Structure formats: C-alpha cells, structure tokens
Amino acid sequence: MRAQAAGMKLVARTFHGFGNSILNEKGRLGGVAFSDEDEFRRFIAAYVTSLLEAGDQQLIGFFTKLLVPFRNHEQFKTMNDFAAFHRALSRTLSDHRVKSHGELIIANYLFSRGADFDYEAIYKGKDRTDWHRPDFTVRKDAGQSVFIEYWGVDGKGQTAPFIDQASYTLDMGRKRRTHASNGTTLIELTYQDLRDGVLVERLECELTRHAIEAHWRSPAELAQAENARVTARGSHGYVSPSLLMHVLGGSRQLTCVPCRHGSARCRVPRDLCASLGELERLALPDFAEMIHGAADFLESGEVAFDFDHVLVDEYQDLSADRRRLLDSMRKEKLNVSIFCVGDDWQSINCFAGADVNIMRASVRRTRSRGIFKLGETHRFAQDLADAAEHFVRKNPSQIRKSIKSTRPPGSGPSLVRSSRHLYLVTCPFGSDLGCSSHRHQPK
C-alpha cells in the first residue's frame, strides 16, 4: 500500500511467473508442458516403451546389464550400507527379487536369452543333506538342468568385509562337493567377473559350452515384460522425472550432462533426456524453459528489464537456473539493485534442485555491496537458540553466525533434557505459537 501511495510500481511474482511473463511478451504460447510429475512420468514411460519396441539395442542393453551402477565392496562403510544397496535393487524382468547386483544381471540376461530358469529353486540331491537352493536352475531342452552359483568373492576368494569369510568359503566347498557327488553341472560366476566387466561374457560362454540353446526374446517381448513389471509395481523403475527436470533446469544443454564414469551406462540417460524434443512438437515451454528462455531474451537485449530493485526471498533455496535468471537481469540492466534475504541454516530443499552453495558463494563475492546479518530471533528463548546453533555448527560449511533471542527466559518454546540427554522442544501453556500445549514427561 505504501509503495502504491508513493507511485512505485511493485510486482510480486515467482521465478516461473516472471519467466512466463517474459515469454508471453515475446509472443510465446501461454501454458506449460509437463505441468506435473505424473504427466512427465507417463511421457517418459511411453517414450521408453517405444524405444524398446523399436529394438533400440543400446536401451535394451542398459535395462538388462547397466541399470544399476557398479559399486566396489570397499565403497560400503557398514553392513547396513551394503544391505541397503542390495535391498534397493529393482526386480528382474522375470519379476524375481534377487539378492545381489550380479544376480540381477544374470537373471535379466537369462530372461533375454529365452532361458527356462528358476531362481533359488530347491536342489534335491541323493541325500537329504544335499538339499539347498542354488542361485539359478536352468533347464536344458533334453530335460536336464544346469545350475549357476554367483559367488560374492573377488579374484583372491575374499568376500565383502561384512560377510563371514570362513562360513562363506565352507558353504562354497559344500555346494561344489554336492554337485560333484551327484554328477550335476555347476556354472560358477563371481563378483570378480562383475568387477572386471566380463560377467555376461563368461555366462554366455558357459551356457554355450553346456549346449543351452538360445531363444532370444524380441524387443517387443522385453518391452512387454518391463511394462508388466512397471504396472505391477505402480511406478517406472528406470527414469526419475524429478531428476530429469533438475537436469533440464540446471544444464539447459542436455547433451552436455557430464558422464562421471566414461562408460556406456552414462550415455543412455542423455539419449533419454534428448527425447524432450517433444517440447518443440508441443510448442510449449516446460518449467526449465520458462527460466532459461526468459534469461536468453534478457541477455540478448530482446526484452527490456524495467525494474530498478529486485527483492529475492528464501535465497538459500535458489537453484542454478534461477541464479542465471538473476544474472541476466544484471546483464540487461547494469544498475539494477538485487537484495536477497535467506538463511543457509534453513536450507532443506536440495531435493527440489536448490543449491545452498549459491548463497554461500555470494557472501564471499567482492562485488556484493554489503552483507547484513540478522542475528535476532523473536520466535523462541535463548536456550533453544543456543541448542540450534550448537547443532548447526557441526556442519563446517554453514555460514558462521550467532543468534540472540529477544524473548525473556521461559517464554515461547523451551528445552527439556530427558534422562537420555535428548533435547525435546515443548511449548508452555498459553503459548501463542500454535504449538501443542503439553509438556513431554521423560520416561
């Protein structure tokens, strides 16, 4: 109201709203493509299916062999990390829940090859003590079976650090003796094969050597199996719409997305991202284009930026594309004043593309006219401010600051130390903050 009374033009918009206004000024169509994640997910799923049905060999290879990134046993710091990685493995194309990365690749390859196989079916030997569950049982055309064990050992026979080496080695020996005494064929593959990148090559060599005929499934059959798996689980297991949206917003040029490992696995996601040429067909911007398109027009001078002052709230949640839009304002109008308000201690939106390092870097920029530190809080008393400061400063990358409360002791939310030395935030009766009006009684 005061701005209007002073004759000042005041406009409040989101970044996307401002970007869209620039695009509209240049005659772009209103609206946005892929306005919600479900719409984007459906498009990606349909696109992947069309590639599979068309026989895209690179994509088929990605799904059957390269879907999961390889991790050395040494990369796992704890048994929980090791177990969590394997629990997160997707189900196979044959809809089995396997227990290791190597087993996932083997199962998908057997399925693609058209093999008649079971996962962890019971092996019944001559003696009851021979019974066990080999990883894979592959039936031959003549009615005989070949058994596959994927051993989790390296070239020196060592297991992962969290596995009982002695027990695992004894179990390997027992299974080998069982097959030898029963006259059955055992194919042995190892974690070392996976690490060396020859797991599929060795598997195919062994299958051929034991006369297991190949009946390769068509790309359409693989697509059907994948769609059935997706339908049963309710979501697409291979492409994260959120991730692709962030890639679009952060890099703009999809083909420039860096490949961390220089492997075939890294090339496929770039091809998937390139599918977003669909935007050209729709003649609509997506959320990333709203930002980058507006920045293009401002940087080229095709659109004038007629504001003298810009106030950015929640600066700690700025993303790379939004920073580019701010920079484009400076390029179009050198004397524009940009005032940013944020608190890196409240940065919780990294999952949505926010990069708190943008704020941290700007604090160190020499071109910044000034840094104003707001060190007072009116929300809670000093004991809670001190506890929060002590906790946040455990992260050395946080901007250093001290918080002082204007509230008298005992007012607003306070702290109670339990018998286990855990800080519990409570609100006293009569609190005006909308907190729960009860105190926690330590057990």
VOGU-3710 file (C-alpha; in Angstrom, 3 decimals, decimal comma):
1> mraqaagmkl> 0,000/0,000/0,000  2,811/2,411/0,889  4,543/1,611/-2,413  1,369/2,405/-4,358  0,879/5,634/-2,426  4,415/6,633/-3,358  3,715/5,909/-7,024  6,062/2,946/-7,133  5,433/0,011/-9,460  5,527/-3,085/-7,252
11> vartfhgfgn> 5,156/-6,580/-8,716  5,353/-9,839/-6,739  5,988/-12,976/-8,794  7,604/-16,367/-8,567  10,623/-17,014/-10,760  8,499/-19,104/-13,106  5,780/-16,478/-13,143  8,278/-13,790/-14,095  9,866/-16,037/-16,731  6,499/-16,823/-18,223
21> silnekgrlg> 5,657/-13,110/-18,447  8,841/-12,578/-20,488  7,949/-15,438/-22,838  4,429/-14,078/-23,256  5,863/-10,671/-24,110  7,728/-12,324/-26,968  4,576/-13,982/-28,239  5,154/-17,461/-26,842  2,060/-19,547/-26,173  0,684/-19,486/-22,647
31> gvafsdedef> 0,671/-22,613/-20,545  3,344/-25,136/-19,635  4,183/-28,641/-20,804  4,587/-31,394/-18,228  2,932/-29,280/-15,566  3,040/-32,126/-13,066  5,367/-35,036/-12,448  2,762/-37,675/-13,298  2,328/-36,210/-16,775  6,093/-36,220/-17,281
41> rrfiaayvts> 6,335/-39,762/-15,918  3,720/-41,010/-18,397  5,549/-39,368/-21,276  8,912/-40,879/-20,289  7,359/-44,341/-19,792  5,707/-44,180/-23,219  8,932/-42,979/-24,803  10,990/-45,780/-23,227  8,429/-48,342/-24,354  8,525/-47,049/-27,927
51> lleagdqqli> 12,324/-47,341/-27,999  12,214/-50,882/-26,671  9,568/-51,949/-29,157  11,606/-50,381/-31,958  14,554/-52,556/-30,965  16,865/-49,899/-29,561  19,811/-52,157/-28,688  21,564/-49,588/-26,532  18,485/-49,132/-24,392  17,866/-52,874/-24,173
61> gfftkllvpf> 21,460/-53,342/-23,064  21,013/-50,595/-20,496  17,962/-52,256/-18,947  19,398/-55,777/-18,948  23,029/-55,082/-17,991  23,741/-51,491/-16,991  20,739/-50,330/-14,995  22,455/-50,486/-11,614  25,764/-48,628/-11,129  28,607/-50,876/-10,048
71> rnheqfktmn> 29,925/-50,414/-6,517  33,068/-51,972/-5,118  32,727/-53,813/-1,856  35,266/-51,367/-0,428  32,834/-48,482/-1,018  30,451/-49,752/1,645  31,333/-48,380/5,063  28,943/-50,500/7,114  26,914/-53,672/6,797  23,769/-51,515/6,743
81> dfaafhrals> 25,057/-49,646/3,664  25,860/-52,947/1,980  22,427/-54,398/2,764  20,550/-51,206/1,796  22,190/-51,171/-1,645  21,055/-54,707/-2,373  17,568/-54,184/-0,940  17,138/-51,258/-3,345  17,816/-53,382/-6,434  14,872/-53,436/-8,817
91> rtlsdhrvks> 13,032/-56,648/-9,589  14,235/-58,543/-12,628  12,475/-58,669/-15,999  11,244/-62,103/-14,914  9,847/-60,396/-11,771  12,217/-62,058/-9,313  13,566/-60,292/-6,248  17,287/-61,142/-6,283  19,873/-60,547/-3,593  22,850/-59,071/-5,425
101> hgeliianyl> 23,833/-56,889/-8,360  25,456/-59,823/-10,133  22,324/-61,946/-9,778  20,248/-59,105/-11,265  22,405/-59,039/-14,391  22,402/-62,843/-14,695  18,612/-63,083/-14,308  17,942/-60,387/-16,904  20,373/-61,961/-19,345  18,818/-65,414/-18,937
111> fsrgadfdye> 15,381/-63,893/-19,484  16,523/-62,008/-22,601  18,154/-65,185/-23,920  14,862/-67,030/-23,541  16,189/-69,483/-20,990  13,819/-71,661/-18,965  15,082/-70,983/-15,445  14,137/-70,671/-11,785  15,664/-68,527/-9,083  16,625/-70,260/-5,828
121> aiykgkdrtd> 14,604/-73,400/-6,569  15,274/-76,367/-4,278  18,065/-78,701/-5,391  17,318/-82,272/-4,310  20,391/-84,476/-4,306  20,824/-88,142/-3,494  20,965/-87,437/0,202  18,758/-85,113/2,229  21,855/-83,228/3,353  22,496/-82,299/-0,289
131> whrpdftvrk> 19,366/-80,196/-0,473  19,980/-76,489/-0,934  18,908/-73,564/-3,105  21,350/-72,734/-5,911  21,077/-69,226/-7,316  19,750/-70,355/-10,717  18,450/-73,599/-12,170  18,474/-73,568/-15,990  16,627/-76,364/-17,754  18,059/-77,742/-20,992
141> dagqsvfiey> 15,945/-78,895/-23,949  16,728/-82,537/-23,133  15,138/-82,228/-19,698  18,414/-81,925/-17,816  19,352/-78,928/-15,711  22,418/-76,784/-15,272  22,971/-74,889/-12,025  24,511/-71,459/-11,624  26,081/-70,054/-8,495  27,128/-66,427/-8,269
151> wgvdgkgqta> 29,803/-66,274/-5,595  30,314/-62,958/-3,845  34,115/-63,262/-3,857  36,919/-61,449/-5,623  39,830/-62,940/-7,543  41,542/-63,882/-4,273  38,446/-65,594/-2,912  37,751/-62,759/-0,461  34,200/-61,825/0,481  32,888/-58,354/1,288
161> pfidqasytl> 34,263/-57,076/4,630  30,929/-57,644/6,381  30,487/-61,286/5,346  31,766/-64,188/7,457  34,675/-65,302/5,253  35,165/-68,734/6,857  31,476/-69,680/6,784  31,045/-68,476/3,189  34,084/-70,419/1,980  32,857/-73,593/3,712
171> dmgrkrrtha> 29,440/-73,211/2,056  31,067/-72,805/-1,383  33,050/-76,006/-0,866  29,996/-77,930/0,333  27,964/-76,971/-2,735  30,805/-77,886/-5,082  31,129/-81,319/-3,466  27,355/-81,813/-3,671  27,311/-81,257/-7,440  30,386/-83,434/-7,905
181> sngttlielt> 28,892/-86,341/-5,935  25,547/-86,055/-7,709  27,047/-85,669/-11,183  25,277/-82,350/-11,859  26,696/-79,398/-13,790  27,647/-76,281/-11,857  28,491/-72,973/-13,544  30,444/-70,715/-11,215  30,487/-66,926/-11,647  31,922/-64,385/-9,239
191> yqdlrdgvlv> 31,864/-60,810/-8,040  35,292/-60,511/-9,669  33,643/-61,165/-13,054  31,233/-58,332/-12,357  34,049/-56,019/-11,294  36,064/-56,858/-14,422  33,028/-56,261/-16,678  33,042/-59,816/-18,074  30,109/-61,328/-16,180  27,774/-61,581/-19,179
201> erleceltrh> 30,583/-62,702/-21,477  31,546/-65,536/-19,128  27,903/-66,500/-18,616  27,274/-66,752/-22,364  30,453/-68,769/-22,826  29,367/-71,281/-20,180  25,813/-71,546/-21,494  27,131/-72,234/-24,994  29,680/-74,756/-23,706  26,915/-76,703/-21,973
211> aieahwrspa> 24,706/-76,688/-25,101  21,939/-74,498/-23,703  20,243/-73,167/-26,812  19,364/-69,504/-27,100  15,814/-68,437/-27,918  16,286/-64,682/-27,850  13,256/-62,649/-26,904  12,237/-59,873/-29,254  12,457/-56,210/-28,231  8,663/-56,145/-28,116
221> elaqaenarv> 8,666/-59,049/-25,642  11,215/-57,278/-23,458  9,110/-54,118/-23,562  6,039/-56,131/-22,591  7,893/-57,717/-19,665  9,103/-54,334/-18,467  5,641/-52,808/-18,759  4,160/-55,721/-16,824  6,726/-55,213/-14,080  6,035/-51,476/-14,013
231> targshgyvs> 2,262/-51,974/-13,926  2,545/-54,434/-11,066  4,716/-52,058/-9,008  2,828/-48,878/-9,889  5,820/-46,786/-10,938  8,548/-46,662/-13,530  11,711/-48,031/-12,031  14,218/-46,666/-14,514  13,664/-42,958/-15,009  13,197/-40,333/-12,330
241> psllmhvlgg> 11,109/-37,453/-13,680  12,329/-35,261/-10,831  15,936/-35,983/-11,717  15,419/-35,198/-15,397  13,592/-31,973/-14,519  16,543/-30,908/-12,369  18,974/-31,834/-15,140  16,947/-29,717/-17,540  16,828/-26,815/-15,121  20,496/-26,965/-14,215
251> srqltcvpcr> 22,239/-27,582/-17,511  19,895/-26,460/-20,300  22,007/-28,311/-22,880  21,098/-31,926/-22,200  23,898/-33,363/-24,311  26,378/-31,562/-22,041  25,378/-33,511/-18,954  28,745/-34,825/-17,703  29,467/-38,546/-17,723  31,146/-39,421/-14,451
261> hgsarcrvpr> 32,446/-42,851/-15,409  33,001/-42,649/-19,181  31,028/-45,856/-19,660  28,118/-46,961/-21,815  25,899/-46,673/-18,777  26,289/-42,883/-18,798  25,353/-42,367/-22,447  21,833/-43,724/-22,253  20,343/-41,146/-19,836  21,500/-38,383/-22,197
271> dlcaslgele> 19,564/-40,066/-25,009  16,517/-40,208/-22,746  16,878/-36,537/-21,925  17,120/-35,754/-25,636  13,627/-37,192/-26,007  12,359/-33,934/-24,577  12,428/-32,564/-28,094  8,769/-33,365/-27,564  8,583/-29,831/-26,191  9,180/-28,466/-29,675
281> rlalpdfaem> 6,306/-30,520/-31,019  4,012/-29,259/-28,258  5,240/-25,675/-28,827  5,030/-25,124/-25,074  7,743/-24,380/-22,523  8,378/-26,636/-19,583  9,327/-25,184/-16,202  13,023/-25,135/-17,119  12,355/-23,283/-20,371  10,347/-20,644/-18,511
291> ihgaadfles> 13,519/-19,733/-16,641  16,160/-20,254/-19,322  14,055/-18,813/-22,148  13,459/-15,617/-20,182  17,189/-15,395/-19,380  18,001/-15,760/-23,093  15,745/-12,826/-24,008  17,166/-10,627/-21,254  20,800/-11,444/-22,065  20,284/-10,779/-25,772
301> gevafdfdhv> 18,542/-7,483/-25,058  15,388/-8,554/-26,917  13,353/-7,760/-23,818  13,981/-4,756/-21,579  14,145/-5,200/-17,822  12,336/-2,172/-16,448  12,777/-2,697/-12,707  15,320/-0,837/-10,588  15,114/-3,017/-7,482  14,642/-6,754/-7,030
311> lvdeyqdlsa> 13,958/-8,444/-3,690  14,601/-12,212/-3,573  13,184/-14,111/-0,611  14,322/-17,565/0,593  17,666/-17,030/-1,117  19,074/-20,229/0,393  16,718/-22,204/-1,867  17,981/-20,688/-5,119  18,791/-23,140/-7,930  21,238/-22,829/-10,827
321> drrrlldsmr> 18,581/-21,801/-13,356  17,161/-19,133/-11,042  20,643/-17,760/-10,439  21,095/-17,496/-14,203  17,863/-15,509/-14,439  19,114/-13,072/-11,778  22,429/-12,733/-13,607  20,562/-11,993/-16,840  18,781/-9,113/-15,094  22,163/-7,614/-14,199
331> keklnvsifc> 23,409/-8,005/-17,771  20,374/-6,266/-19,238  20,376/-3,504/-16,622  23,751/-2,896/-15,046  22,492/-0,620/-12,273  19,727/-2,897/-11,011  19,844/-3,424/-7,237  19,219/-7,024/-6,147  18,502/-7,536/-2,454  18,459/-11,157/-1,284
341> vgddwqsinc> 17,171/-12,487/2,021  17,943/-16,011/3,154  19,244/-18,262/5,891  21,543/-21,121/4,954  20,634/-22,773/8,261  17,133/-23,285/6,836  18,212/-24,853/3,550  16,106/-28,022/3,212  15,176/-28,045/-0,483  18,178/-29,703/-2,118
351> fagadvnimr> 15,837/-32,497/-3,243  13,989/-29,894/-5,333  17,108/-28,571/-7,055  18,124/-25,891/-4,557  21,853/-25,278/-4,146  22,770/-23,513/-0,911  26,315/-23,056/-2,222  24,966/-20,241/-4,403  24,164/-18,263/-1,283  27,451/-19,152/0,403
361> asvrrtrsrg> 29,418/-18,091/-2,682  27,564/-14,792/-2,939  28,513/-13,952/0,636  32,169/-14,198/-0,418  31,748/-12,215/-3,667  33,684/-8,961/-3,690  31,077/-7,314/-5,908  28,431/-7,628/-3,197  27,657/-4,151/-1,891  27,059/-5,317/1,626
371> ifklgethrf> 26,099/-8,190/3,899  23,505/-7,508/6,584  23,346/-10,116/9,309  20,043/-10,560/11,119  21,170/-12,016/14,415  17,987/-11,649/16,463  15,072/-14,042/16,766  11,644/-13,257/18,192  10,354/-16,830/17,985  11,954/-18,574/20,954
381> aqdladaaeh> 14,098/-18,099/24,037  17,890/-18,153/24,197  18,230/-21,769/25,381  16,636/-23,061/22,191  18,672/-20,634/20,055  21,877/-21,899/21,666  20,940/-25,551/21,115  20,095/-24,904/17,463  23,355/-23,029/16,928  25,366/-25,816/18,570
391> fvrknpsqir> 23,702/-28,401/16,310  24,013/-26,473/13,029  27,670/-25,610/13,591  28,507/-29,310/13,456  28,485/-28,700/9,693  31,646/-26,643/8,984  30,272/-25,408/5,648  27,483/-23,401/7,308  27,894/-19,647/7,436  29,085/-18,735/10,917
401> ksikstrppg> 26,703/-16,587/12,954  25,344/-16,202/16,447  21,650/-15,942/17,289  20,338/-13,773/20,114  16,768/-14,045/21,365  14,631/-11,040/22,286  12,309/-13,224/24,374  12,739/-13,435/28,148  13,808/-16,821/29,583  10,942/-19,305/29,922
411> sgpslvrssr> 8,750/-17,745/27,242  7,881/-19,419/23,957  9,212/-22,865/23,099  11,750/-24,172/25,588  14,042/-27,139/26,055  13,739/-30,110/28,358  16,594/-32,559/28,811  15,464/-36,155/29,120  17,173/-38,864/31,111  18,888/-39,919/27,871
421> hlylvtcpfg> 20,227/-36,403/27,279  17,976/-35,713/24,289  16,713/-32,184/23,771  12,945/-32,113/23,444  11,194/-28,976/22,192  7,999/-28,157/24,048  5,597/-25,234/24,324  4,365/-23,916/27,664  0,690/-23,459/28,352  -0,680/-20,285/26,874
431> sdlgcsshrh> 1,850/-20,226/24,044  0,799/-18,014/21,159  2,778/-20,032/18,587  0,192/-22,715/17,931  2,344/-25,437/19,450  0,977/-28,408/21,307  0,123/-27,259/24,858  1,668/-30,055/26,889  5,000/-30,971/28,322  6,764/-34,202/27,492
441> qpk> 7,408/-36,362/30,532  10,751/-38,207/30,151  10,431/-41,930/30,613
//
